[in-house]
Amino acid sequence: MSRMCRIIASALLTAISVMAHADPPQLLQVVREPINAGGDVAWSLWVTKFAPEGRVADYMSVHTFFTGVRGVLAPLLAFHLVSTLGMEMLGWSSVVLIVLASLLLVPEFKFGRRARPAAALTEEVSE
């Protein structure tokens, strides 16, 4: 048995033993956290899909910087908006913005992969 198989088996056995003694909210967290981690990785790497060759590091540094700026400013803005608009109005405003942002993706679903065919990466890229 390879080392990776032993690690995976150990992780599965640990997860099963934790779930056997966990209450439902903890079980939900066991499922939710790996999904969140995948989302974090996807958010961190999406910029590499459209950065020109040789400029990935530049694009990544700008993306990371503005993600940090958003992380600092968003809570301050949120507290201000909650005190100004109230929780219910802010919630409904957020729903409207989420729906509008989702509607912006409709053209992508309509055309899908046919709209912008991409060439496969055929060479190893390393720095």
MOPAC internal coordinates of N, CA, C and O (Angstrom, degrees):
PM7 1SCF
backbone

  N    0.0000 0     0.00 0     0.00 0    0    0    0
  C    1.4499 1     0.00 0     0.00 0    1    0    0
  C    1.5217 1   108.26 1     0.00 0    2    1    0
  O    1.2310 1   120.51 1   -50.78 1    3    2    1
  N    1.3119 1   116.63 1   129.22 1    3    2    1
  C    1.4526 1   119.51 1  -177.49 1    5    3    2
  C    1.5282 1   110.67 1   -72.25 1    6    5    3
  O    1.2310 1   122.00 1   -15.66 1    7    6    5
  N    1.3117 1   113.78 1   164.34 1    7    6    5
  C    1.4700 1   119.69 1  -179.02 1    9    7    6
  C    1.5293 1   110.90 1   -61.71 1   10    9    7
  O    1.2310 1   120.23 1   138.98 1   11   10    9
  N    1.3360 1   117.17 1   -41.02 1   11   10    9
  C    1.4561 1   120.88 1  -179.78 1   13   11   10
  C    1.5244 1   111.35 1   -62.92 1   14   13   11
  O    1.2310 1   120.27 1   138.56 1   15   14   13
  N    1.3342 1   117.09 1   -41.44 1   15   14   13
  C    1.4695 1   120.41 1   177.90 1   17   15   14
  C    1.5233 1   110.67 1   -62.64 1   18   17   15
  O    1.2310 1   119.97 1   140.57 1   19   18   17
  N    1.3312 1   117.67 1   -39.43 1   19   18   17
  C    1.4693 1   120.32 1   178.41 1   21   19   18
  C    1.5273 1   110.51 1   -65.29 1   22   21   19
  O    1.2310 1   120.26 1   140.02 1   23   22   21
  N    1.3252 1   117.11 1   -39.98 1   23   22   21
  C    1.4631 1   120.38 1   179.39 1   25   23   22
  C    1.5261 1   110.24 1   -64.43 1   26   25   23
  O    1.2310 1   120.70 1   135.56 1   27   26   25
  N    1.3331 1   116.26 1   -44.44 1   27   26   25
  C    1.4662 1   120.14 1  -179.91 1   29   27   26
  C    1.5223 1   110.27 1   -64.76 1   30   29   27
  O    1.2310 1   120.20 1   136.17 1   31   30   29
  N    1.3237 1   117.23 1   -43.83 1   31   30   29
  C    1.4641 1   120.35 1   178.71 1   33   31   30
  C    1.5211 1   111.06 1   -62.46 1   34   33   31
  O    1.2310 1   120.20 1   138.70 1   35   34   33
  N    1.3134 1   117.23 1   -41.30 1   35   34   33
  C    1.4583 1   121.08 1   178.09 1   37   35   34
  C    1.5233 1   111.18 1   -63.25 1   38   37   35
  O    1.2310 1   120.47 1   137.47 1   39   38   37
  N    1.3257 1   116.70 1   -42.53 1   39   38   37
  C    1.4701 1   120.65 1   179.10 1   41   39   38
  C    1.5262 1   110.73 1   -64.19 1   42   41   39
  O    1.2310 1   120.30 1   138.34 1   43   42   41
  N    1.3394 1   117.02 1   -41.66 1   43   42   41
  C    1.4571 1   119.97 1   178.73 1   45   43   42
  C    1.5240 1   111.71 1   -64.82 1   46   45   43
  O    1.2310 1   120.44 1   136.62 1   47   46   45
  N    1.3159 1   116.76 1   -43.38 1   47   46   45
  C    1.4659 1   119.65 1   178.34 1   49   47   46
  C    1.5235 1   111.59 1   -63.93 1   50   49   47
  O    1.2310 1   120.46 1   141.26 1   51   50   49
  N    1.3192 1   116.73 1   -38.74 1   51   50   49
  C    1.4624 1   120.79 1   176.80 1   53   51   50
  C    1.5255 1   110.22 1   -63.80 1   54   53   51
  O    1.2310 1   120.61 1   134.84 1   55   54   53
  N    1.3302 1   116.45 1   -45.16 1   55   54   53
  C    1.4655 1   120.24 1  -179.95 1   57   55   54
  C    1.5255 1   111.22 1   -62.69 1   58   57   55
  O    1.2310 1   120.21 1   138.69 1   59   58   57
  N    1.3290 1   117.21 1   -41.31 1   59   58   57
  C    1.4665 1   120.74 1   179.09 1   61   59   58
  C    1.5237 1   110.71 1   -64.53 1   62   61   59
  O    1.2310 1   120.30 1   138.00 1   63   62   61
  N    1.3260 1   117.02 1   -42.00 1   63   62   61
  C    1.4647 1   118.94 1  -179.90 1   65   63   62
  C    1.5234 1   111.46 1   -68.22 1   66   65   63
  O    1.2310 1   120.28 1   144.51 1   67   66   65
  N    1.3425 1   117.07 1   -35.49 1   67   66   65
  C    1.4715 1   120.06 1   176.75 1   69   67   66
  C    1.5171 1   109.72 1   -67.30 1   70   69   67
  O    1.2310 1   120.03 1   135.99 1   71   70   69
  N    1.3471 1   117.55 1   -44.01 1   71   70   69
  C    1.4553 1   120.79 1  -178.28 1   73   71   70
  C    1.5247 1   111.83 1   -66.52 1   74   73   71
  O    1.2310 1   120.11 1   149.84 1   75   74   73
  N    1.3159 1   117.40 1   -30.16 1   75   74   73
  C    1.4575 1   119.91 1  -179.92 1   77   75   74
  C    1.5223 1   111.74 1   -65.85 1   78   77   75
  O    1.2310 1   120.30 1   152.41 1   79   78   77
  N    1.3223 1   117.03 1   -27.59 1   79   78   77
  C    1.4615 1   121.28 1  -178.03 1   81   79   78
  C    1.5249 1   112.58 1  -110.35 1   82   81   79
  O    1.2310 1   119.87 1  -169.40 1   83   82   81
  N    1.3268 1   117.85 1    10.60 1   83   82   81
  C    1.4624 1   120.73 1  -175.10 1   85   83   82
  C    1.5210 1   110.67 1  -102.43 1   86   85   83
  O    1.2310 1   121.12 1   -26.10 1   87   86   85
  N    1.3160 1   115.46 1   153.90 1   87   86   85
  C    1.4603 1   119.39 1   173.28 1   89   87   86
  C    1.5224 1   108.94 1   -87.19 1   90   89   87
  O    1.2310 1   119.29 1   -14.35 1   91   90   89
  N    1.3342 1   118.96 1   165.65 1   91   90   89
  C    1.4736 1   121.49 1  -173.99 1   93   91   90
  C    1.5316 1   115.89 1   -52.68 1   94   93   91
  O    1.2310 1   117.99 1   138.53 1   95   94   93
  N    1.3554 1   121.43 1   -41.47 1   95   94   93
  C    1.4725 1   117.85 1   178.36 1   97   95   94
  C    1.5261 1   113.12 1   -61.13 1   98   97   95
  O    1.2310 1   120.29 1   145.20 1   99   98   97
  N    1.3247 1   117.05 1   -34.80 1   99   98   97
  C    1.4661 1   119.37 1   177.88 1  101   99   98
  C    1.5253 1   110.45 1   -69.32 1  102  101   99
  O    1.2310 1   120.32 1   143.43 1  103  102  101
  N    1.3326 1   116.99 1   -36.57 1  103  102  101
  C    1.4606 1   119.78 1   177.30 1  105  103  102
  C    1.5237 1   110.34 1   -62.58 1  106  105  103
  O    1.2310 1   120.80 1   138.63 1  107  106  105
  N    1.3257 1   116.07 1   -41.37 1  107  106  105
  C    1.4516 1   120.08 1   178.17 1  109  107  106
  C    1.5212 1   110.57 1   -62.38 1  110  109  107
  O    1.2310 1   120.23 1   141.10 1  111  110  109
  N    1.3111 1   117.17 1   -38.90 1  111  110  109
  C    1.4593 1   120.87 1  -179.89 1  113  111  110
  C    1.5259 1   111.53 1   -66.48 1  114  113  111
  O    1.2310 1   120.19 1   144.58 1  115  114  113
  N    1.3286 1   117.25 1   -35.42 1  115  114  113
  C    1.4629 1   120.82 1   178.12 1  117  115  114
  C    1.5284 1   110.18 1   -61.49 1  118  117  115
  O    1.2310 1   120.21 1   146.02 1  119  118  117
  N    1.3244 1   117.20 1   -33.98 1  119  118  117
  C    1.4629 1   121.12 1   178.84 1  121  119  118
  C    1.5289 1   110.62 1   -82.59 1  122  121  119
  O    1.2310 1   120.49 1   140.00 1  123  122  121
  N    1.3336 1   116.67 1   -40.00 1  123  122  121
  C    1.4612 1   120.91 1  -173.28 1  125  123  122
  C    1.5249 1   113.23 1   -70.56 1  126  125  123
  O    1.2310 1   119.68 1   139.67 1  127  126  125
  N    1.3090 1   118.22 1   -40.33 1  127  126  125
  C    1.4643 1   120.81 1  -173.60 1  129  127  126
  C    1.5282 1   113.78 1   -63.84 1  130  129  127
  O    1.2310 1   118.66 1   137.12 1  131  130  129
  N    1.3340 1   120.16 1   -42.88 1  131  130  129
  C    1.4709 1   117.84 1   175.53 1  133  131  130
  C    1.5333 1   112.38 1   -62.79 1  134  133  131
  O    1.2310 1   120.36 1   146.96 1  135  134  133
  N    1.3296 1   116.92 1   -33.04 1  135  134  133
  C    1.4609 1   119.98 1   177.24 1  137  135  134
  C    1.5220 1   109.48 1   -66.22 1  138  137  135
  O    1.2310 1   120.28 1   136.60 1  139  138  137
  N    1.3301 1   117.07 1   -43.40 1  139  138  137
  C    1.4627 1   120.42 1   177.47 1  141  139  138
  C    1.5266 1   110.77 1   -62.01 1  142  141  139
  O    1.2310 1   120.33 1   140.85 1  143  142  141
  N    1.3108 1   116.97 1   -39.15 1  143  142  141
  C    1.4613 1   119.85 1   179.08 1  145  143  142
  C    1.5260 1   110.60 1   -63.31 1  146  145  143
  O    1.2310 1   120.42 1   139.15 1  147  146  145
  N    1.3282 1   116.81 1   -40.85 1  147  146  145
  C    1.4628 1   120.25 1   176.73 1  149  147  146
  C    1.5156 1   111.58 1   -63.04 1  150  149  147
  O    1.2310 1   120.64 1   141.20 1  151  150  149
  N    1.3336 1   116.39 1   -38.80 1  151  150  149
  C    1.4642 1   120.47 1   176.68 1  153  151  150
  C    1.5118 1   111.56 1   -63.98 1  154  153  151
  O    1.2310 1   120.55 1   140.42 1  155  154  153
  N    1.3305 1   116.55 1   -39.58 1  155  154  153
  C    1.4652 1   120.07 1   178.01 1  157  155  154
  C    1.5216 1   111.33 1   -63.56 1  158  157  155
  O    1.2310 1   120.60 1   138.25 1  159  158  157
  N    1.3239 1   116.45 1   -41.75 1  159  158  157
  C    1.4631 1   119.70 1   178.78 1  161  159  158
  C    1.5247 1   110.43 1   -65.37 1  162  161  159
  O    1.2310 1   120.48 1   136.01 1  163  162  161
  N    1.3278 1   116.69 1   -43.99 1  163  162  161
  C    1.4647 1   119.96 1   179.08 1  165  163  162
  C    1.5233 1   110.91 1   -62.24 1  166  165  163
  O    1.2310 1   120.10 1   138.53 1  167  166  165
  N    1.3323 1   117.42 1   -41.47 1  167  166  165
  C    1.4619 1   120.86 1   178.96 1  169  167  166
  C    1.5284 1   110.46 1   -62.94 1  170  169  167
  O    1.2310 1   120.75 1   141.53 1  171  170  169
  N    1.3186 1   116.17 1   -38.47 1  171  170  169
  C    1.4618 1   119.76 1  -178.51 1  173  171  170
  C    1.5238 1   112.37 1   -70.99 1  174  173  171
  O    1.2310 1   120.03 1   149.76 1  175  174  173
  N    1.3142 1   117.54 1   -30.24 1  175  174  173
  C    1.4623 1   119.89 1  -171.71 1  177  175  174
  C    1.5247 1   114.84 1  -103.63 1  178  177  175
  O    1.2310 1   119.27 1   171.42 1  179  178  177
  N    1.3251 1   119.00 1    -8.58 1  179  178  177
  C    1.4712 1   119.24 1  -174.88 1  181  179  178
  C    1.5171 1   112.05 1   -60.78 1  182  181  179
  O    1.2310 1   120.48 1   148.97 1  183  182  181
  N    1.3246 1   116.69 1   -31.03 1  183  182  181
  C    1.4658 1   119.68 1  -177.25 1  185  183  182
  C    1.5296 1   111.24 1   -65.21 1  186  185  183
  O    1.2310 1   120.12 1   155.86 1  187  186  185
  N    1.3073 1   117.37 1   -24.14 1  187  186  185
  C    1.4686 1   119.98 1  -179.91 1  189  187  186
  C    1.5246 1   111.89 1   -70.44 1  190  189  187
  O    1.2310 1   119.99 1   164.90 1  191  190  189
  N    1.3348 1   117.62 1   -15.10 1  191  190  189
  C    1.4656 1   120.75 1  -178.34 1  193  191  190
  C    1.5182 1   113.11 1   -75.57 1  194  193  191
  O    1.2310 1   119.65 1   153.96 1  195  194  193
  N    1.3296 1   118.27 1   -26.04 1  195  194  193
  C    1.4544 1   118.39 1  -178.60 1  197  195  194
  C    1.5216 1   113.50 1  -120.12 1  198  197  195
  O    1.2310 1   119.74 1  -179.00 1  199  198  197
  N    1.3184 1   118.10 1     1.00 1  199  198  197
  C    1.4675 1   120.18 1   177.74 1  201  199  198
  C    1.5279 1   109.43 1   -71.48 1  202  201  199
  O    1.2310 1   120.46 1   -42.98 1  203  202  201
  N    1.3253 1   116.73 1   137.02 1  203  202  201
  C    1.4719 1   119.05 1   177.75 1  205  203  202
  C    1.5315 1   110.76 1   -64.04 1  206  205  203
  O    1.2310 1   121.53 1   -26.41 1  207  206  205
  N    1.2983 1   114.67 1   153.59 1  207  206  205
  C    1.4584 1   120.17 1   179.79 1  209  207  206
  C    1.5281 1   109.73 1   -57.97 1  210  209  207
  O    1.2310 1   120.57 1   -47.17 1  211  210  209
  N    1.3044 1   116.51 1   132.83 1  211  210  209
  C    1.4467 1   121.63 1  -179.66 1  213  211  210
  C    1.5190 1   114.28 1    88.26 1  214  213  211
  O    1.2310 1   119.72 1   172.00 1  215  214  213
  N    1.3332 1   118.15 1    -8.00 1  215  214  213
  C    1.4623 1   121.64 1  -177.95 1  217  215  214
  C    1.5250 1   111.59 1  -117.80 1  218  217  215
  O    1.2310 1   120.02 1  -170.50 1  219  218  217
  N    1.3258 1   117.56 1     9.50 1  219  218  217
  C    1.4654 1   121.00 1  -176.89 1  221  219  218
  C    1.5268 1   110.91 1   -59.01 1  222  221  219
  O    1.2310 1   119.85 1   136.84 1  223  222  221
  N    1.3035 1   117.89 1   -43.16 1  223  222  221
  C    1.4720 1   120.70 1  -179.34 1  225  223  222
  C    1.5202 1   111.41 1   -63.32 1  226  225  223
  O    1.2310 1   120.09 1   140.82 1  227  226  225
  N    1.3286 1   117.43 1   -39.18 1  227  226  225
  C    1.4623 1   120.97 1   178.19 1  229  227  226
  C    1.5208 1   110.77 1   -64.17 1  230  229  227
  O    1.2310 1   120.69 1   131.74 1  231  230  229
  N    1.3242 1   116.28 1   -48.26 1  231  230  229
  C    1.4547 1   120.65 1   179.84 1  233  231  230
  C    1.5311 1   110.49 1   -62.76 1  234  233  231
  O    1.2310 1   120.70 1   139.52 1  235  234  233
  N    1.3180 1   116.26 1   -40.48 1  235  234  233
  C    1.4660 1   120.58 1  -178.64 1  237  235  234
  C    1.5226 1   110.90 1   -65.39 1  238  237  235
  O    1.2310 1   119.88 1   140.60 1  239  238  237
  N    1.3270 1   117.84 1   -39.40 1  239  238  237
  C    1.4609 1   119.82 1  -179.69 1  241  239  238
  C    1.5209 1   111.34 1   -67.73 1  242  241  239
  O    1.2310 1   119.87 1   140.22 1  243  242  241
  N    1.3256 1   117.86 1   -39.78 1  243  242  241
  C    1.4680 1   120.54 1   177.11 1  245  243  242
  C    1.5310 1   110.12 1   -66.17 1  246  245  243
  O    1.2310 1   120.57 1   136.49 1  247  246  245
  N    1.3295 1   116.52 1   -43.51 1  247  246  245
  C    1.4677 1   121.05 1   179.19 1  249  247  246
  C    1.5313 1   110.72 1   -60.30 1  250  249  247
  O    1.2310 1   120.27 1   134.42 1  251  250  249
  N    1.3179 1   117.09 1   -45.58 1  251  250  249
  C    1.4592 1   121.24 1  -179.70 1  253  251  250
  C    1.5248 1   111.09 1   -65.69 1  254  253  251
  O    1.2310 1   120.17 1   138.71 1  255  254  253
  N    1.3222 1   117.28 1   -41.29 1  255  254  253
  C    1.4614 1   121.03 1   178.48 1  257  255  254
  C    1.5247 1   111.13 1   -59.44 1  258  257  255
  O    1.2310 1   120.14 1   129.97 1  259  258  257
  N    1.3379 1   117.33 1   -50.03 1  259  258  257
  C    1.4543 1   119.60 1  -177.55 1  261  259  258
  C    1.5251 1   112.78 1   -71.35 1  262  261  259
  O    1.2310 1   119.88 1   153.99 1  263  262  261
  N    1.3265 1   117.83 1   -26.01 1  263  262  261
  C    1.4634 1   119.52 1   171.90 1  265  263  262
  C    1.5241 1   109.65 1   -65.08 1  266  265  263
  O    1.2310 1   120.26 1   139.96 1  267  266  265
  N    1.3224 1   117.10 1   -40.04 1  267  266  265
  C    1.4619 1   120.88 1   176.51 1  269  267  266
  C    1.5184 1   112.45 1   -66.37 1  270  269  267
  O    1.2310 1   120.28 1   139.41 1  271  270  269
  N    1.3349 1   117.07 1   -40.59 1  271  270  269
  C    1.4655 1   120.64 1   177.00 1  273  271  270
  C    1.5265 1   109.70 1   -60.82 1  274  273  271
  O    1.2310 1   120.76 1   136.00 1  275  274  273
  N    1.3253 1   116.15 1   -44.00 1  275  274  273
  C    1.4656 1   120.05 1   177.83 1  277  275  274
  C    1.5244 1   110.79 1   -61.46 1  278  277  275
  O    1.2310 1   120.23 1   139.68 1  279  278  277
  N    1.3168 1   117.16 1   -40.32 1  279  278  277
  C    1.4584 1   121.00 1   179.98 1  281  279  278
  C    1.5206 1   113.07 1   -65.51 1  282  281  279
  O    1.2310 1   120.05 1   152.09 1  283  282  281
  N    1.3219 1   117.51 1   -27.91 1  283  282  281
  C    1.4674 1   121.19 1   177.99 1  285  283  282
  C    1.5271 1   110.61 1   -83.70 1  286  285  283
  O    1.2310 1   120.21 1   136.39 1  287  286  285
  N    1.3278 1   117.20 1   -43.61 1  287  286  285
  C    1.4623 1   120.51 1  -174.00 1  289  287  286
  C    1.5296 1   113.88 1   -81.28 1  290  289  287
  O    1.2310 1   119.50 1   148.77 1  291  290  289
  N    1.3204 1   118.55 1   -31.23 1  291  290  289
  C    1.4639 1   121.24 1  -175.38 1  293  291  290
  C    1.5286 1   113.22 1   -58.87 1  294  293  291
  O    1.2310 1   118.48 1   133.47 1  295  294  293
  N    1.3299 1   120.50 1   -46.53 1  295  294  293
  C    1.4623 1   118.71 1   178.94 1  297  295  294
  C    1.5309 1   112.57 1   -63.41 1  298  297  295
  O    1.2310 1   120.20 1   142.15 1  299  298  297
  N    1.3210 1   117.22 1   -37.85 1  299  298  297
  C    1.4635 1   119.72 1   178.75 1  301  299  298
  C    1.5263 1   110.60 1   -63.66 1  302  301  299
  O    1.2310 1   120.44 1   134.85 1  303  302  301
  N    1.3230 1   116.77 1   -45.15 1  303  302  301
  C    1.4531 1   120.89 1   178.11 1  305  303  302
  C    1.5346 1   110.72 1   -64.72 1  306  305  303
  O    1.2310 1   120.33 1   139.27 1  307  306  305
  N    1.3235 1   116.97 1   -40.73 1  307  306  305
  C    1.4641 1   120.59 1  -179.38 1  309  307  306
  C    1.5279 1   111.21 1   -62.72 1  310  309  307
  O    1.2310 1   119.56 1   135.33 1  311  310  309
  N    1.3191 1   118.44 1   -44.67 1  311  310  309
  C    1.4657 1   120.31 1   178.96 1  313  311  310
  C    1.5267 1   110.91 1   -63.23 1  314  313  311
  O    1.2310 1   120.63 1   140.75 1  315  314  313
  N    1.3142 1   116.41 1   -39.25 1  315  314  313
  C    1.4704 1   119.77 1   178.09 1  317  315  314
  C    1.5337 1   110.66 1   -64.52 1  318  317  315
  O    1.2310 1   120.41 1   134.92 1  319  318  317
  N    1.3443 1   116.81 1   -45.08 1  319  318  317
  C    1.4569 1   120.11 1  -178.48 1  321  319  318
  C    1.5237 1   112.00 1   -67.07 1  322  321  319
  O    1.2310 1   119.82 1   143.13 1  323  322  321
  N    1.3277 1   117.94 1   -36.87 1  323  322  321
  C    1.4685 1   120.55 1   177.64 1  325  323  322
  C    1.5181 1   110.36 1   -63.80 1  326  325  323
  O    1.2310 1   120.27 1   138.15 1  327  326  325
  N    1.3258 1   117.09 1   -41.85 1  327  326  325
  C    1.4664 1   119.21 1  -179.57 1  329  327  326
  C    1.5260 1   111.37 1   -72.13 1  330  329  327
  O    1.2310 1   119.83 1   152.17 1  331  330  329
  N    1.3344 1   117.93 1   -27.83 1  331  330  329
  C    1.4553 1   121.32 1  -178.99 1  333  331  330
  C    1.5356 1   112.00 1   -85.24 1  334  333  331
  O    1.2310 1   120.12 1   128.73 1  335  334  333
  N    1.3253 1   117.38 1   -51.27 1  335  334  333
  C    1.4627 1   121.86 1  -174.08 1  337  335  334
  C    1.5266 1   113.66 1   -91.34 1  338  337  335
  O    1.2310 1   120.48 1   152.77 1  339  338  337
  N    1.3002 1   116.68 1   -27.23 1  339  338  337
  C    1.4666 1   120.10 1  -172.25 1  341  339  338
  C    1.5187 1   109.61 1    93.09 1  342  341  339
  O    1.2310 1   121.16 1   -22.28 1  343  342  341
  N    1.3219 1   115.38 1   157.72 1  343  342  341
  C    1.4648 1   120.89 1  -174.30 1  345  343  342
  C    1.5357 1   112.13 1   -65.85 1  346  345  343
  O    1.2310 1   120.28 1   137.22 1  347  346  345
  N    1.3294 1   117.08 1   -42.78 1  347  346  345
  C    1.4654 1   119.46 1  -176.52 1  349  347  346
  C    1.5259 1   111.60 1   -66.97 1  350  349  347
  O    1.2310 1   120.33 1   134.53 1  351  350  349
  N    1.3145 1   116.98 1   -45.47 1  351  350  349
  C    1.4687 1   120.29 1   179.97 1  353  351  350
  C    1.5300 1   111.15 1   -64.93 1  354  353  351
  O    1.2310 1   120.48 1   140.29 1  355  354  353
  N    1.3207 1   116.69 1   -39.71 1  355  354  353
  C    1.4587 1   120.04 1   177.23 1  357  355  354
  C    1.5219 1   110.79 1   -64.42 1  358  357  355
  O    1.2310 1   120.39 1   140.70 1  359  358  357
  N    1.3282 1   116.86 1   -39.30 1  359  358  357
  C    1.4644 1   120.80 1   177.49 1  361  359  358
  C    1.5138 1   112.21 1   -61.62 1  362  361  359
  O    1.2310 1   120.43 1   133.27 1  363  362  361
  N    1.3430 1   116.79 1   -46.73 1  363  362  361
  C    1.4628 1   120.22 1   178.88 1  365  363  362
  C    1.5206 1   111.56 1   -66.92 1  366  365  363
  O    1.2310 1   120.05 1   143.23 1  367  366  365
  N    1.3116 1   117.50 1   -36.77 1  367  366  365
  C    1.4679 1   120.47 1   176.10 1  369  367  366
  C    1.5203 1   110.16 1   -62.09 1  370  369  367
  O    1.2310 1   120.63 1   139.68 1  371  370  369
  N    1.3169 1   116.41 1   -40.32 1  371  370  369
  C    1.4645 1   120.85 1   178.65 1  373  371  370
  C    1.5214 1   111.16 1   -65.04 1  374  373  371
  O    1.2310 1   120.51 1   139.03 1  375  374  373
  N    1.3261 1   116.63 1   -40.97 1  375  374  373
  C    1.4663 1   120.36 1   177.89 1  377  375  374
  C    1.5260 1   110.09 1   -59.56 1  378  377  375
  O    1.2310 1   120.31 1   134.04 1  379  378  377
  N    1.3250 1   117.01 1   -45.96 1  379  378  377
  C    1.4698 1   121.18 1   179.95 1  381  379  378
  C    1.5275 1   110.32 1   -60.66 1  382  381  379
  O    1.2310 1   120.16 1   135.17 1  383  382  381
  N    1.3281 1   117.30 1   -44.83 1  383  382  381
  C    1.4619 1   120.03 1  -179.70 1  385  383  382
  C    1.5246 1   112.02 1   -65.16 1  386  385  383
  O    1.2310 1   120.26 1   142.24 1  387  386  385
  N    1.3295 1   117.10 1   -37.76 1  387  386  385
  C    1.4694 1   120.56 1   178.24 1  389  387  386
  C    1.5235 1   110.37 1   -65.12 1  390  389  387
  O    1.2310 1   120.31 1   136.85 1  391  390  389
  N    1.3337 1   117.01 1   -43.15 1  391  390  389
  C    1.4651 1   120.53 1   178.77 1  393  391  390
  C    1.5246 1   110.42 1   -63.31 1  394  393  391
  O    1.2310 1   120.25 1   135.11 1  395  394  393
  N    1.3364 1   117.13 1   -44.89 1  395  394  393
  C    1.4714 1   120.13 1   178.67 1  397  395  394
  C    1.5293 1   111.43 1   -61.37 1  398  397  395
  O    1.2310 1   120.36 1   137.26 1  399  398  397
  N    1.3276 1   116.92 1   -42.74 1  399  398  397
  C    1.4665 1   120.20 1   178.80 1  401  399  398
  C    1.5289 1   110.80 1   -65.00 1  402  401  399
  O    1.2310 1   120.31 1   142.93 1  403  402  401
  N    1.3190 1   117.01 1   -37.07 1  403  402  401
  C    1.4670 1   120.30 1   178.44 1  405  403  402
  C    1.5232 1   111.13 1   -67.16 1  406  405  403
  O    1.2310 1   120.65 1   143.24 1  407  406  405
  N    1.3382 1   116.36 1   -36.76 1  407  406  405
  C    1.4619 1   119.47 1   178.20 1  409  407  406
  C    1.5217 1   112.08 1   -64.79 1  410  409  407
  O    1.2310 1   120.15 1   153.17 1  411  410  409
  N    1.3204 1   117.33 1   -26.83 1  411  410  409
  C    1.4600 1   120.18 1   176.63 1  413  411  410
  C    1.5275 1   112.00 1   -64.63 1  414  413  411
  O    1.2310 1   120.22 1   159.31 1  415  414  413
  N    1.3323 1   117.18 1   -20.69 1  415  414  413
  C    1.4629 1   121.06 1  -179.76 1  417  415  414
  C    1.5220 1   113.52 1   -86.34 1  418  417  415
  O    1.2310 1   119.90 1   171.07 1  419  418  417
  N    1.3327 1   117.79 1    -8.93 1  419  418  417
  C    1.4652 1   120.82 1  -177.92 1  421  419  418
  C    1.5345 1   111.89 1   -55.19 1  422  421  419
  O    1.2310 1   118.82 1   135.09 1  423  422  421
  N    1.3306 1   119.86 1   -44.91 1  423  422  421
  C    1.4755 1   118.09 1   177.80 1  425  423  422
  C    1.5273 1   112.95 1   -58.94 1  426  425  423
  O    1.2310 1   120.06 1   146.93 1  427  426  425
  N    1.3105 1   117.49 1   -33.07 1  427  426  425
  C    1.4676 1   119.98 1   178.63 1  429  427  426
  C    1.5251 1   110.79 1   -66.57 1  430  429  427
  O    1.2310 1   119.73 1   140.80 1  431  430  429
  N    1.3269 1   118.13 1   -39.20 1  431  430  429
  C    1.4630 1   121.06 1   177.89 1  433  431  430
  C    1.5209 1   110.51 1   -69.16 1  434  433  431
  O    1.2310 1   120.71 1   143.92 1  435  434  433
  N    1.3127 1   116.24 1   -36.08 1  435  434  433
  C    1.4532 1   121.60 1  -177.12 1  437  435  434
  C    1.5307 1   111.12 1   -65.93 1  438  437  435
  O    1.2310 1   120.56 1   135.36 1  439  438  437
  N    1.3279 1   116.54 1   -44.64 1  439  438  437
  C    1.4590 1   120.08 1  -176.90 1  441  439  438
  C    1.5180 1   112.64 1   -96.92 1  442  441  439
  O    1.2310 1   120.37 1   150.73 1  443  442  441
  N    1.3055 1   116.90 1   -29.27 1  443  442  441
  C    1.4558 1   121.59 1   176.78 1  445  443  442
  C    1.5095 1   113.72 1    55.78 1  446  445  443
  O    1.2310 1   120.62 1    43.63 1  447  446  445
  N    1.3062 1   116.41 1  -136.37 1  447  446  445
  C    1.4570 1   121.99 1  -176.74 1  449  447  446
  C    1.5235 1   112.50 1   -73.69 1  450  449  447
  O    1.2310 1   120.08 1   161.59 1  451  450  449
  N    1.3167 1   117.46 1   -18.41 1  451  450  449
  C    1.4767 1   120.21 1  -179.40 1  453  451  450
  C    1.5218 1   111.65 1   -68.68 1  454  453  451
  O    1.2310 1   120.19 1   153.63 1  455  454  453
  N    1.3375 1   117.25 1   -26.37 1  455  454  453
  C    1.4629 1   120.48 1  -174.88 1  457  455  454
  C    1.5193 1   112.16 1   -67.85 1  458  457  455
  O    1.2310 1   120.46 1   136.00 1  459  458  457
  N    1.3193 1   116.72 1   -44.00 1  459  458  457
  C    1.4656 1   120.77 1  -176.31 1  461  459  458
  C    1.5229 1   109.85 1  -137.07 1  462  461  459
  O    1.2310 1   119.67 1   -96.66 1  463  462  461
  N    1.3131 1   118.24 1    83.34 1  463  462  461
  C    1.4639 1   118.24 1   177.64 1  465  463  462
  C    1.5249 1   110.16 1   -66.08 1  466  465  463
  O    1.2310 1   120.96 1   -40.34 1  467  466  465
  N    1.3067 1   115.77 1   139.66 1  467  466  465
  C    1.4620 1   121.09 1  -178.24 1  469  467  466
  C    1.5274 1   109.40 1  -113.79 1  470  469  467
  O    1.2310 1   121.03 1   -33.06 1  471  470  469
  N    1.3040 1   115.64 1   146.94 1  471  470  469
  C    1.4599 1   121.17 1   175.69 1  473  471  470
  C    1.5173 1   109.39 1   -84.13 1  474  473  471
  O    1.2310 1   121.18 1   -36.90 1  475  474  473
  N    1.3064 1   115.35 1   143.10 1  475  474  473
  C    1.4471 1   120.50 1   179.41 1  477  475  474
  C    1.5340 1   110.15 1   -72.51 1  478  477  475
  O    1.2310 1   120.77 1   -33.99 1  479  478  477
  N    1.3132 1   116.14 1   146.01 1  479  478  477
  C    1.4584 1   121.08 1   175.84 1  481  479  478
  C    1.5236 1   107.25 1   -75.82 1  482  481  479
  O    1.2310 1   120.68 1   -61.80 1  483  482  481
  N    1.3178 1   116.30 1   118.20 1  483  482  481
  C    1.4466 1   119.13 1  -173.85 1  485  483  482
  C    1.5162 1   113.99 1  -108.84 1  486  485  483
  O    1.2310 1   120.49 1   172.70 1  487  486  485
  N    1.3301 1   116.66 1    -7.30 1  487  486  485
  C    1.4569 1   118.38 1   179.94 1  489  487  486
  C    1.5252 1   109.55 1  -123.17 1  490  489  487
  O    1.2310 1   121.47 1   -26.72 1  491  490  489
  N    1.2976 1   114.80 1   153.28 1  491  490  489
  C    1.4607 1   121.27 1   178.60 1  493  491  490
  C    1.5221 1   109.58 1   -73.88 1  494  493  491
  O    1.2310 1   120.53 1   -49.91 1  495  494  493
  N    1.3169 1   116.59 1   130.09 1  495  494  493
  C    1.4619 1   120.84 1  -179.99 1  497  495  494
  C    1.5169 1   108.17 1  -109.34 1  498  497  495
  O    1.2310 1   120.50 1   -56.95 1  499  498  497
  N    1.3162 1   116.66 1   123.05 1  499  498  497
  C    1.4671 1   120.37 1   176.46 1  501  499  498
  C    1.5148 1   108.91 1  -147.89 1  502  501  499
  O    1.2310 1   122.01 1   -26.30 1  503  502  501
  N    1.3013 1   113.75 1   153.70 1  503  502  501
  C    1.4746 1   118.61 1  -179.06 1  505  503  502
  C    1.4881 1   111.13 1  -115.67 1  506  505  503
  O    1.2310 1   120.10 1   180.00 1  507  506  505

